[in-house]
């Protein structure tokens, strides 16, 4: 995507304080299965050399349709958010 391209948003108005998903970039996979995250995106996400990212997949009807990258330092918080309500019921 060129810098002049408009990024596609998947949420309501940002001024409502809602989190927002958007297409940041289109990346290609090379013949070895590798891809490069663009530098401007790495800078914006504060991803540095040596950082660990968890790859989370979403299965829909037996096929992986979505892949998410989450910094491992934030993964524990997401797990607590997800499991917290279930643990209160136990």
ABEGO torsion letter per residue (X at the ends): XBAABBBBBABBBAAAGBBBBBBABBBBBBAAGBBBBBAAAAAAAGBBBGBBBBBBBBBBGGBBABBBBBBAAAAAAAAAAAAAAAAAAX
